[in-house]
Each structure stands twice: as structure tokens, then as C-alpha cells.
Amino acid sequence: MSDAAQPTAAEVRAAAEAVKTALDRHLAAVERRTGEDDPAVYEAFNELAAAAEEYDELLYDRYDEVTPFEIPGAEETLPPYTGPEEPNALSVLIRRDYAVAEPQRLLAQAQRVEAADEETASEPSAGTVHGALGVLFGEFEPDEIASRHKEFGLEEGDSTLWVTAADEPAEPGEWLEAPFEQIDPQQVVCRFDVSAVFDDEPDGEMDDLGADPELDGGLGDDEDLEPLDADR
């Protein structure tokens, strides 16, 4: 970073003062909390996280130093659950990321599927990677792809599973045009994440608002919730 782009010492000092103020506000909110899921505590936590992140970045840019602690960012937490106590419906949102590690293996597997299907054998679509992906995900359930990903030349990345609650089931076709929009974080009953960043932790990381930890089952927070869904 050039000297012109570096923050000034005054900016770093101001960021440090903001952290002190946020710490005082967070402690005051905790002391006045009205329950386990007090929204004032949640808001103060997010403000503290944002102030600490800003200070850490400026400190590093100016002095090439970091703080000895880490506060999770606001996007890494879920707000208090405000959904129905006894949900009559639920939605399961899943995102699984893969790297195409072995394209030739992927193509070969898709071609085998097409060769066994008399209806598609005359019009093959598995000659390209994106075509092969369409063939394989059309033939196999997402869970089977996940369990056999190495056979298909894929390498697992991060994954997440969110369970959201609702008072009533959605009408048929109601959300198909935009299935992953308008997700209310306060309707999330529980979520299960899998990521390489958790490798140093005993059992990964789970941000759970009431589920039994034994239900994790290795299922998998990209900042953007764009799950891969299967309607098959």
C-alpha cells in the first residue's frame, strides 16, 4: 500500500476510541438485558464487531500490526429466532460448493450415463463440462453427488444447510421464480456449516438456535445465501 493510501495516525486513534465506546455500549446492553435473546444485546454486539474490524484493518494498514483478539462479524451470526413456536411448515435451504478437480473424469461419467439412456444417446450433451454437470445432476440426487463427488471428478468446498420455519406451507409454484429471495434470518430454526476454516476445531462449527448437536451429521455461511436446490 502506498503512503498516500495509508490511514493517518489520527484515523487509527479515532477507530480505537470507537472500539472503546462500542465496548461500553455492549456492556451496558448486557447489564440491562431482558432475556437470552435481547435484541439490544444483539445490536450492540454487531456494533462492537464492526468497530473492532475497522480498527484492526486501520491498525494493520498504518502500522502493520494486528489485535490479539477476533470478534465475529455481524454477517457470521443469526438474529434471535422470532418464528412460530410450533411451525406448520418448513423450508430446507442447502448450498454445496464444488471445484471441478478432474474434468475428464466428470465428462467420462456423464458420457456413461448418456450411453445407458437410449433417449439421450442420439443427442449427446456431455461433451462439455457444463453439459456434463447438467447430465449428472439430472441423473443423481444432490445427496448422492455429495457422497460420490470424487467419482465425478469434483472436490468438496464449503457447504451449509438452513432450516427455516413458517406458519403455513407455500402455495404450489409460489416461490419457484425466485426460490432463494426474501429469506428472513429470524425464521431460521437452525443451521449447519462445513468449511475448511473449521478444520482446527473439534467438530466444525454450528450456529444453532435450538437443534440437537447430534443432528449435525456433517451437513454444511457464504456471505450470500444462494443454495443449490433440487426439485427432484
N, C-alpha and C positions, 0 to 999 in steps of 0.2 A: 504494500500500500504506500502511495506517495505521501510526503509530508502534507501536501495541500488537502488530501482527503482525510487525514487523521483527525479525530476529535480533539478538541482543546482540553487542557487540564481542567478548565472551569466546567466543561460539559461532563467530564468524568466525575468531578466533585458533585455536580448537581444530580447526577444519576445515583450517586451514593446516598445523598440526602433523601432522594425519592424512595430508596430501599428502606431507610430508617423510618420514614413516615408510613410506608406500607406495612412495616413490621408492627408499628404501634397500632395501626388500624386493625390489623389482623388479630392482635392480642385482645384488643377491646371487643371485637366481634365475638371472639371465642368466650370471653368472660361474660358476655351478655347473651350467649346462645340460648335459644328457646327449645331446642331439641337436637336430635342427632343429625338431621338434615336441614339445619337452619340456612336459608338462602343467603343471609347476610354473611355468614362464615364462608360460604362458597364464593361469594363475590369478592370478599376480602382476600381469600386465598388466590384467586385469579389475578387480582391487582398486585399482590406481592410477587407472584410468579413472573408477571410481565415486567415489573420494576427490576427484579433480580436478573432477568435475562438481558435487559437493556444495559444494566450496569456491567454485567460480565462481558458483553460484547465491546462496550466502550473501553473497559479496562484493558482488554486484550489488544484492541486496535491501537490504543495510545501507548501502553507500557509493555505489551507482550506478556501479560500476567493474567491469571485466571483466579476465580474464587475457589475456596476449598469445599464448597457445597454445591448441590444441584437441586433446584426446585422444579418439579414437573410443570410444563407449560399448561395453559388453560385448555388447549385442544386435546391434551392427553387424559383428561378426566371427564366423567359424566356428571351432569347435574343431578340433584335429588329426584328420585322417581315420583311422578305425580299421576301416573296412570291408574286405571281401575284396580281396586283391591282384589276383585275376582274377575279377571279378564274372560270375556266370552269368545275372544278370537286372538290370534297371534300371527305375526309375520316373522320369518326367519331370513335374515339377510346375510349372505355369505360372499366374501371376496377371497379368492386364492390367486396369488401371483406365481407365474412360472417363467423360467428362462428356457428358450429353445436351445438346449445344450448340444443336441445331435440331430440336425435337420434331416440327414439321410435316414436315420432310424425312424424319425417321425413320418417321412414320406413312405418308407417301406411298409410301416404298419398300416397307414391309410390305404395304400395300394392293395394290401392283403384283404382289407375289409371290402373294398370295391370289387375285387376279383371274386369274392364269395357272394356278392349281391348281383344277381342276374339283371336287375332293373337298372343298375347304375354302371354296369360293366361296359355298356356300349357308349356311354358318355362320361368318361373318367374326369374327375375334378381334383384328384390327389397329386397332380403334377407340380403344384406349388405349395409352399409352406402354409399360406393362409387357406388354400383349398384343402390341404391335408387336415388342418385343425378343424375345419368345418365337418369333414367326414368323421373324424374321431369323436368329436363332441356330439355329433348327431347319432353316433352308434352306441357310445358308452355313457353311463350316468356320471355326473361330476365326481361322485364319491369313488367310483371305480377308477376314473382318471387319476384321482389323488393317490389311491393306493398302488397304482401301477405306473406312476409317472415316469419312472426310469425306463420301462419298456417302450414308452412312446418318445423317448429322447428328450424328456423335459426335466428341468431341475427346479425343485420347490423354492419359492421365495416366502414372503410374509403371507399370513392368512388371518382372517378374522371372521367371527360369527356373532351376529347380534340377534337377540330375541326381543321383539317389540310387542307390546300388548295393545289391545283395542277393545272398546265396548261391544262392537258388532263386527262380524265379518264384512269384508268389502264385497260390493256387488260384482258379479262376473264381468270381467273386462274393464272394470272401473279404472285400474291403475296401469294397464298394460302399455300405454303410450309413453309413460314416464315412471317406471316402476321404482326408481330409487330417489325420487324427489320428495320433498316435504317430510323427511324423516325427523320426528320430534325426539331429541335426545332424552327428554323427560319421560318418554314412553318406553325406554329401553329397560327391560327387566334384568338382563344380564348380558355380558359379552365375554368372549373367549378369544385370546390373541396368541398367535405363534409367530416368533420372529427370531432371527439370528442374534438380535441385540439382547435377548434373554438367555443366551447360552451359558452365561456365568451364574444364572440364578437357578436354584434347585429344580423348580417345576414350571419354569416360564413365568409369565405374568398374567394375572386375571383381574380385570376390573369388574367386580361382581356386585350387583345390588340385591342379592338375596338368594342366589343359586348355591347348591351344594358343590363345594370344590371338587368332589369326586365325579361330578358330571362333566368336567372339562373334556376328558377324552382326547386331548391333543388337538382339539379344534382351534382354529385360529379366528392396529389403528393406523391405517394410512390417513393421512390427514383428510383425504377426500373419500367419502363413502360411496364407492361405485362398485358394489358387489357384482360378482358373476352369478347369474341366476339361471336355473334350468327349469323350464316349464314342462319337462318331460316326466 
